[in-house]
Amino acid sequence: MTTIDTMPLPTGMRALTDFDHARESTSPQARLEEVRSRAQALRERMMAEPEVLFYRSFDLIRAPYPTYYAFSGVFAHKGFKFPLVHLLNRLFVVQYRDHDGVVRTLMLSPTDHEANRETPFFKRLAQSVPRSLNSVFAPQYHTVQSALAECGIQPDQVDYISYDHLHTQDVRRWLGSHGTPGYFPKAKLLVHRQEWASTQHLLPIQADWYCPKGIDGIALERVIPFDRSLSLGPGLALVHTPGHTEGNHSMAARVPDGIRVTSENGVGVDAYEPKHSRINAVRKHALSTGVEVILNGNTLEGSNDQYISMVLEKTLAGPSANPAYPNCATSSERTPFWLFPGDVASHLFGEAHFGQVQG
């Protein structure tokens, strides 16, 4: 009998072994340097691979988020100028050829805004704001359905959906639950095996950030668990980047401006290159402590691992269009918002569009 523990990878995918055993040293510094070296080698290989066929990101919805979590450790000894920052959640639609040459469609971070409001932390936060002001504090720009329609892609053309981790996510609308069909009739969820296991057995400090019953009743044949990292095809990989959660992974896509790496380990380029940040407190913290990155720390399941993972991400990404900052296009980007005047961002990615839809 096939179970989630015995499911083989679909044809066209390959295990990515570049980081196997990279974190085994008892020395945290040695683990960091080993991962950095391997990330640089993977970058050189991926830069020689073909670009994905189509890559487009969409602004979905804004959400207020505590500064305390967004820039973990920065404000430990001082008050917040802004107790909240604004995160802009994005959807990423990618088409690529798998290792068998078959055109595939992946959607990274398809967010069900309505269902996700049941996430305990955000549900409590929303209760402090009158319902009539929801659209002011959390304006919505696209839905998954409208973004897909704008791409000219039909729901039955989507092969895979994935999330760097399952915080706040309710995926039942997309995949179906307890026999009720989902919006994507053929899509399967690509998820790290540890993330899938953790989501079903959460500690209280984790459960505050996961949508209750977000994966309840999903047929196991709609789930593709993977260990380590995964190569989806030339120019596209899901890299295990543990720390923010134990099963966190990052998408690395070869595109015209290099390699774009996406996760929520950090909330924007100020987190990935804090020494160059235009935010005074962030820059001063980095210069005084020597930190290379600043964690998105709402759960801190493994802060050393998350730190190493963010260095991995920015090494793999390389420089962005603004060479002072890496090409880390985060899935939730901290962006200025009119309710928080004076809140600056050093470099913004915004929405992106490369290539043409196939088929």
Buried (B, 14 or more C-beta within 10 A) or exposed (E): EEEBEEBEBBEBBBEBEBBBEBBEEEEEEEBBBBBBEBBBEBBEEBEEBEBBBBBBBBBBBBBBBBBBBBBBBBBEEEEBEBEBBBBBBBBBBBBBBBEEEEBBBBBBBBBBBEBBBBBBBBBEBBEEEEEEEEEEBBBBBBBBEEBBEEBEBEBEBBBBBBBBBBBBBBBBBBBBBEEEEBBBEEBBBBBBBBBBBBBEEBEEEBBBBBBEEBBEEBEEEBBBBBEBBBBBBBBBBBBBBBBBBBBBBBBBBBBEBBBBBBBBBBBBBBBBBBBBBEBEBBBBBBEEEEBBBBBBBBBBBBBEBBBBBBBBBBBBBBBBEBEEBBBBBBBBBBBBBEEBEEBEBBBBBEEBEBBEBBE
